[in-house]
Amino acid sequence: MRSVVTTTLALVLASAWLTSAAAAPGDEPGRYKKQGDKCVWDANDAGPDQCIPGRYKKQGDKCVWDNEDMGPDQCRPNGRYKQQGDKCVWDANDAGPDQCRPRPQPR
């Protein structure tokens, strides 16, 4: 019985993540583009993002967000992204797989 519940929960979470991920690109016109070592928003361009601005970086024994850097995350803070209505929010007091991935906002 536990296996069925675990499998069902995994399918529900995967479905929620896929739904939010599939809907994100159409939310607004424009995309993030690489320009040298920067990741910039171009509201007049279309297509998939070429980069995502910001990343989590190790800073001593902490994991902090650096909005000006890009590349793969060096760490991941405790918590996970959760779907709350039509928003994707971070809950530092929860654990498990992310339910969604927030789309970065243009700067």
C-alpha positions as CSV (number, residue, x, y, z in Angstrom):
1,M,0.0,0.0,0.0
2,R,2.8,2.4,0.9
3,S,4.4,1.9,-2.6
4,V,1.1,2.8,-4.3
5,V,0.8,6.0,-2.2
6,T,4.5,6.9,-2.9
7,T,4.1,6.3,-6.6
8,T,0.8,8.3,-6.7
9,L,2.4,11.2,-4.9
10,A,5.4,11.2,-7.2
11,L,3.1,11.3,-10.3
12,V,1.1,14.2,-8.9
13,L,4.3,16.2,-8.1
14,A,5.7,15.4,-11.5
15,S,2.5,16.4,-13.2
16,A,2.4,19.7,-11.3
17,W,6.0,20.5,-12.2
18,L,5.5,19.7,-15.9
19,T,2.4,21.8,-16.0
20,S,4.2,24.8,-14.4
21,A,7.3,24.3,-16.5
22,A,5.3,24.1,-19.7
23,A,3.3,27.2,-18.9
24,A,6.2,29.4,-17.9
25,P,7.6,30.3,-21.3
26,G,4.4,31.8,-22.5
27,D,3.9,34.0,-19.4
28,E,5.4,37.1,-21.0
29,P,7.2,38.1,-24.2
30,G,11.0,38.1,-24.3
31,R,13.8,35.9,-23.1
32,Y,17.1,35.9,-21.3
33,K,20.1,36.0,-23.6
34,K,23.8,35.6,-23.0
35,Q,25.8,38.7,-23.7
36,G,29.5,38.0,-22.9
37,D,29.6,37.0,-19.2
38,K,26.2,38.5,-18.5
39,C,22.6,37.2,-18.7
40,V,20.3,40.0,-19.8
41,W,16.6,40.3,-20.5
42,D,15.5,41.1,-24.1
43,A,11.8,41.9,-24.2
44,N,11.8,42.1,-28.0
45,D,13.2,38.6,-28.6
46,A,11.5,35.2,-28.6
47,G,12.6,31.6,-28.1
48,P,13.9,29.6,-25.2
49,D,16.1,31.4,-22.6
50,Q,19.8,31.1,-23.3
51,C,20.7,31.5,-19.6
52,I,19.1,32.0,-16.2
53,P,20.4,34.9,-14.2
54,G,21.7,34.2,-10.7
55,R,22.7,31.1,-8.9
56,Y,23.3,29.7,-5.4
57,K,26.9,29.9,-4.3
58,K,28.9,28.6,-1.3
59,Q,29.9,31.4,1.1
60,G,31.8,29.8,3.9
61,D,29.3,27.3,5.5
62,K,26.3,29.1,4.0
63,C,24.4,28.7,0.7
64,V,23.5,32.2,-0.6
65,W,21.8,33.6,-3.8
66,D,23.9,35.7,-6.1
67,N,21.7,37.5,-8.5
68,E,24.6,38.9,-10.6
69,D,26.3,35.6,-11.2
70,M,25.4,32.7,-13.6
71,G,26.2,29.1,-14.1
72,P,25.4,26.0,-12.3
73,D,24.5,26.2,-8.6
74,Q,27.3,25.4,-6.2
75,C,24.9,24.4,-3.4
76,R,21.3,24.2,-2.6
77,P,19.7,25.6,0.6
78,N,17.3,23.6,2.7
79,G,13.7,23.7,1.4
80,R,11.9,23.3,-1.9
81,Y,9.8,25.2,-4.4
82,K,6.0,24.6,-3.9
83,Q,3.1,25.3,-6.1
84,Q,0.6,27.7,-4.4
85,G,-2.2,28.5,-6.8
86,D,-0.6,30.1,-9.8
87,K,2.7,31.0,-8.0
88,C,5.8,29.0,-7.4
89,V,7.2,29.8,-3.9
90,W,10.2,28.8,-1.8
91,D,9.4,27.0,1.5
92,A,12.6,26.7,3.6
93,N,10.8,24.5,6.1
94,D,9.8,21.8,3.7
95,A,11.7,19.0,2.0
96,G,11.3,16.7,-1.0
97,P,11.4,17.3,-4.7
98,D,10.4,20.7,-6.1
99,Q,6.8,21.0,-7.2
100,C,7.7,23.8,-9.7
101,R,10.5,26.0,-10.9
102,P,10.0,29.7,-10.7
103,R,10.7,31.7,-13.9
104,P,13.2,34.5,-13.2
105,Q,11.8,38.0,-13.5
106,P,13.3,40.4,-16.0
107,R,15.6,43.0,-14.4
